[in-house]
């Protein structure tokens, strides 16, 4: 087996446990999109083009509540600002790659893919390991999430009407993000980010359109980045 393929498959394997939360999360989006009146083809296309689970859920919830295009777009945009910080963190590891690689990896940069891939980049390379092929690992992480998101969205669109209401599939959203916290919470910067985000979410809970949650995410990421910077000094 080639080194490239082995790195890719390793990324797929290490990302797989997170699919336990992602799959019902995607189904929940598909069900919500139908409830909001979106045509199935548009809901599926959004998963392929937007590929941002939390933002997609917020969009369909706001559409169902009758929110206008401006607040819906603004909320989704603010929620996705955290990906800028993910990109900054990843930039030093992928800046040597050709543009086509950087564009593909940027598209696949989700919460779950970042949480797994950054640990691979932070690990010390083995002596005599040869050329750096960790971008293939990153590709495996991102592709696994992308494929699972498309399939789970399609499942939600196809079978959503048959899912009993008492199943309460909303559990998938917190389950996914709790899983993401497992590794970062081992480090001081991760604990700082989680604490600041939790306090901010409680303090700003009264803001409309769930903007308090968006601001809490941004404040937590900023606090974590500052804590990590101080830790390196």
C-alpha positions as a printed Julia matrix, in Angstrom:
233×3 Matrix{Float64}:
   0.0    0.0    0.0
   1.4    3.41  -0.96
   2.21   5.98   1.73
  -0.35   8.39   0.27
  -3.13   5.83   0.4
  -2.16   4.72   3.9
  -2.29   8.34   5.14
  -5.66   8.86   3.46
  -7.11   5.69   4.97
  -5.69   6.58   8.38
  -7.55   9.88   8.22
 -10.75   8.06   7.27
 -10.29   5.59  10.13
  -9.57   8.23  12.78
 -12.52  10.36  11.67
 -14.98   7.44  11.67
 -15.89   7.51  15.41
 -17.28  11.03  15.04
 -19.78   9.81  12.46
 -21.9    8.41  15.3
 -22.9   12.0   16.03
 -22.67  13.38  12.5
 -25.09  10.89  10.9
 -28.16  11.79  13.01
 -27.06  15.45  12.83
 -27.31  15.28   9.02
 -30.64  13.5    9.16
 -31.92  16.21  11.5
 -30.93  18.84   8.95
 -32.72  16.96   6.15
 -35.88  16.65   8.23
 -35.7   20.32   9.22
 -35.2   21.42   5.63
 -38.37  19.63   4.54
 -40.26  21.12   7.49
 -39.08  24.59   6.46
 -40.48  24.06   2.96
 -37.18  23.64   1.09
 -37.31  21.48  -2.07
 -35.38  18.24  -1.49
 -32.95  18.97  -4.34
 -32.08  22.37  -2.84
 -31.6   20.91   0.63
 -29.24  18.27  -0.75
 -27.38  20.82  -2.88
 -26.88  22.99   0.21
 -25.15  20.09   1.96
 -22.84  19.65  -1.01
 -22.06  23.34  -1.54
 -22.34  24.91   1.91
 -21.17  21.83   3.85
 -21.59  23.49   7.25
 -23.83  21.52   9.56
 -24.46  24.03  12.34
 -25.04  26.87   9.89
 -27.38  24.75   7.78
 -29.45  23.86  10.84
 -29.67  27.5   11.87
 -30.73  28.5    8.36
 -33.6   26.0    8.17
 -34.73  26.84  11.7
 -34.79  30.55  10.94
 -36.56  29.98   7.62
 -39.18  27.89   9.41
 -39.63  30.72  11.93
 -40.2   33.22   9.11
 -36.95  35.15   9.55
 -35.86  37.33   6.65
 -32.94  36.71   4.33
 -30.7   39.35   5.97
 -30.82  38.09   9.58
 -30.6   34.5    8.35
 -27.54  35.19   6.22
 -25.91  37.31   8.92
 -26.4   34.65  11.58
 -25.06  31.88   9.35
 -22.07  34.03   8.38
 -21.21  34.86  11.99
 -21.55  31.24  12.99
 -19.08  30.22  10.3
 -16.5   32.84  11.26
 -14.87  30.23  13.49
 -13.6   28.58  10.31
 -11.36  31.59   9.77
  -9.56  30.7   12.99
  -9.36  27.07  11.91
  -7.82  28.26   8.66
  -5.27  30.41  10.45
  -4.3   27.45  12.6
  -3.92  25.17   9.57
  -2.18  27.7    7.32
   1.32  27.02   8.58
   0.92  23.31   7.85
  -0.45  23.57   4.31
   1.1   26.75   2.9
   3.68  24.69   0.97
   0.98  22.82  -0.97
  -0.19  23.76  -4.49
  -3.23  26.0   -4.69
  -5.53  23.15  -5.81
  -4.7   21.28  -2.61
  -5.22  24.33  -0.39
  -8.59  25.05  -2.0
  -9.76  21.44  -1.61
  -8.68  21.24   2.02
 -10.25  24.63   2.8
 -13.56  23.35   1.45
 -13.31  20.24   3.65
 -12.3   22.17   6.78
 -15.12  21.46   9.25
 -15.16  21.31  13.04
 -14.8   17.54  13.06
 -12.12  17.37  10.36
 -10.09  20.09  12.07
 -10.33  18.43  15.49
  -8.79  15.22  14.14
  -6.36  16.56  11.52
  -4.75  19.19  13.75
  -3.68  16.48  16.19
  -1.88  14.71  13.35
  -0.11  17.92  12.41
   0.85  18.66  16.01
   2.38  15.23  16.53
   6.14  15.06  16.12
   7.14  13.34  12.86
   8.89  10.02  13.2
  12.63  10.0   12.39
  13.2    8.95   8.79
   9.49   9.18   8.01
  10.15  10.5    4.5
   8.21  13.28   2.72
   5.41  15.05   4.53
   2.16  13.43   3.36
  -0.06  14.6    6.19
  -2.27  16.51   3.75
  -3.47  13.12   2.55
  -4.49  12.36   6.13
  -6.34  15.69   6.25
  -8.02  14.78   2.96
  -9.15  11.46   4.42
 -10.64  13.21   7.46
 -12.49  15.77   5.36
 -13.71  13.33   2.72
 -15.1   10.98   5.37
 -17.1   13.83   6.91
 -18.26  15.11   3.53
 -19.49  11.7    2.37
 -21.23  11.01   5.67
 -22.92  14.41   5.59
 -24.25  13.89   2.07
 -25.57  10.42   2.88
 -27.15  11.44   6.18
 -28.79  14.47   4.57
 -30.23  12.22   1.86
 -31.47   9.79   4.53
 -33.19  12.63   6.36
 -34.85  13.79   3.15
 -35.93  10.29   2.13
 -37.07   8.89   5.47
 -37.68  11.99   7.58
 -41.44  11.78   7.24
 -41.38   8.22   8.64
 -39.27   9.03  11.74
 -41.55   9.0   14.82
 -41.7   12.36  16.6
 -40.97  10.7   19.95
 -37.46   9.75  18.81
 -36.23  13.29  19.62
 -33.22  13.27  17.27
 -32.1   16.69  18.52
 -29.64  14.81  20.75
 -27.28  14.53  17.76
 -26.21  18.19  17.82
 -24.83  18.33  21.39
 -23.49  14.77  21.03
 -21.36  15.79  18.06
 -19.84  18.8   19.78
 -19.29  16.94  23.07
 -17.24  14.42  21.09
 -15.2   17.25  19.6
 -14.34  18.53  23.1
 -12.69  15.3   24.23
  -9.22  15.94  22.77
  -8.96  19.78  23.06
 -10.0   19.65  26.74
  -6.76  17.83  27.53
  -4.83  21.06  26.89
  -4.9   24.3   28.85
  -5.92  26.39  25.83
  -8.83  24.05  25.14
 -10.06  24.32  28.71
  -9.83  28.11  28.59
 -11.79  28.22  25.33
 -14.51  25.92  26.71
 -14.86  27.92  29.94
 -15.07  31.3   28.21
 -17.56  29.99  25.64
 -19.75  28.43  28.36
 -19.84  31.6   30.46
 -20.5   33.78  27.4
 -23.3   31.49  26.19
 -25.08  31.83  29.54
 -24.5   35.57  29.77
 -25.68  36.26  26.21
 -28.53  33.75  26.05
 -31.17  36.48  25.83
 -29.93  37.83  22.47
 -32.29  37.21  19.53
 -31.69  34.77  16.66
 -29.27  32.77  18.83
 -26.63  35.46  18.35
 -25.52  34.83  21.92
 -24.38  31.35  20.92
 -22.53  32.72  17.9
 -20.72  35.33  19.99
 -19.91  32.71  22.64
 -18.26  30.54  19.99
 -16.16  33.44  18.73
 -15.17  34.54  22.23
 -14.21  30.99  23.16
 -12.07  30.57  20.06
 -10.38  33.92  20.65
  -9.66  33.08  24.3
  -8.26  29.7   23.32
  -6.02  31.23  20.65
  -4.66  33.81  23.11
  -4.06  31.12  25.73
  -2.22  28.97  23.2
  -0.08  31.92  22.12
   0.88  32.71  25.69
   1.71  29.07  26.28
   4.23  29.14  23.43
   5.97  32.3   24.65
